[in-house]
């Protein structure tokens, strides 16, 4: 699993847990909704400033956002290597 795909999955889940739309998140982060969509689909990589803005809007630390992403990558890699 690519890092951008893992980050996208984590972002989508965190946003869904807060029950906010991509548009609401984008507005609160001062980012474009299409950028949020592309992040969630793993088509773009976030910059550090984007990660910080997103984490603030989602009320989750940037550190935790990254940890959830690396945990997902590790979990995926475990399944792939055990197959």
C-alpha positions as CSV (number, residue, x, y, z in Angstrom):
1,X,0.0,0.0,0.0
2,X,1.3,3.4,-1.0
3,X,1.6,6.0,1.7
4,X,-0.8,8.4,-0.1
5,X,-3.4,5.6,-0.3
6,X,-3.1,4.8,3.4
7,X,-3.3,8.5,4.3
8,X,-6.4,8.8,2.2
9,X,-8.1,6.0,3.9
10,X,-7.2,7.4,7.4
11,X,-8.4,10.9,6.3
12,X,-11.7,9.6,5.0
13,X,-12.3,7.6,8.2
14,X,-11.4,10.5,10.5
15,X,-13.7,12.8,8.5
16,X,-16.5,10.3,8.5
17,X,-16.2,9.9,12.3
18,X,-16.7,13.7,12.7
19,X,-19.7,13.5,10.3
20,X,-18.4,16.3,8.1
21,X,-18.4,16.5,4.3
22,X,-15.3,17.0,2.2
23,X,-16.6,20.5,1.4
24,X,-16.9,21.4,5.2
25,X,-13.4,20.0,5.8
26,X,-12.0,21.9,2.9
27,X,-13.5,25.2,4.0
28,X,-12.3,24.8,7.6
29,X,-8.8,24.0,6.3
30,X,-8.8,26.7,3.6
31,X,-8.1,23.9,1.0
32,X,-10.0,23.0,-2.1
33,X,-12.7,20.3,-1.9
34,X,-11.2,18.6,-5.0
35,X,-7.9,18.4,-3.2
36,X,-9.5,16.7,-0.2
37,X,-11.2,14.3,-2.6
38,X,-7.9,13.5,-4.3
39,X,-6.2,13.0,-0.9
40,X,-8.9,10.5,0.1
41,X,-8.5,8.6,-3.1
42,X,-4.7,8.4,-2.7
43,X,-4.2,10.5,-5.8
44,X,-2.3,13.3,-4.1
45,X,0.2,13.5,-1.3
46,X,-0.4,16.1,1.4
47,X,2.2,18.8,2.3
48,X,3.1,19.3,5.9
49,X,1.0,22.5,6.0
50,X,-2.0,20.5,4.7
51,X,-1.5,17.8,7.3
52,X,-1.4,20.4,10.0
53,X,-4.5,22.2,8.8
54,X,-6.4,19.0,8.3
55,X,-5.5,17.6,11.7
56,X,-6.5,20.9,13.4
57,X,-9.9,20.9,11.6
58,X,-10.5,17.2,12.5
59,X,-9.4,17.9,16.1
60,X,-6.8,15.1,15.9
61,X,-3.0,15.6,16.3
62,X,-0.9,15.5,13.2
63,X,1.2,13.0,15.0
64,X,-1.8,10.7,15.5
65,X,-2.9,11.2,11.9
66,X,0.6,10.0,10.7
67,X,0.7,7.2,13.2
68,X,-2.7,5.9,12.0
69,X,-1.3,6.1,8.4
70,X,1.9,4.1,9.2
71,X,-0.1,1.6,11.3
72,X,-2.4,1.0,8.3
73,X,0.7,0.5,6.0
74,X,2.3,-1.9,8.4
75,X,-1.0,-3.9,8.8
76,X,-1.3,-4.1,5.0
77,X,2.3,-5.2,4.6
78,X,1.8,-7.9,7.2
79,X,-1.2,-9.3,5.2
80,X,0.7,-9.1,1.9
81,X,3.8,-10.9,3.2
82,X,1.8,-13.6,4.9
83,X,-0.1,-14.5,1.7
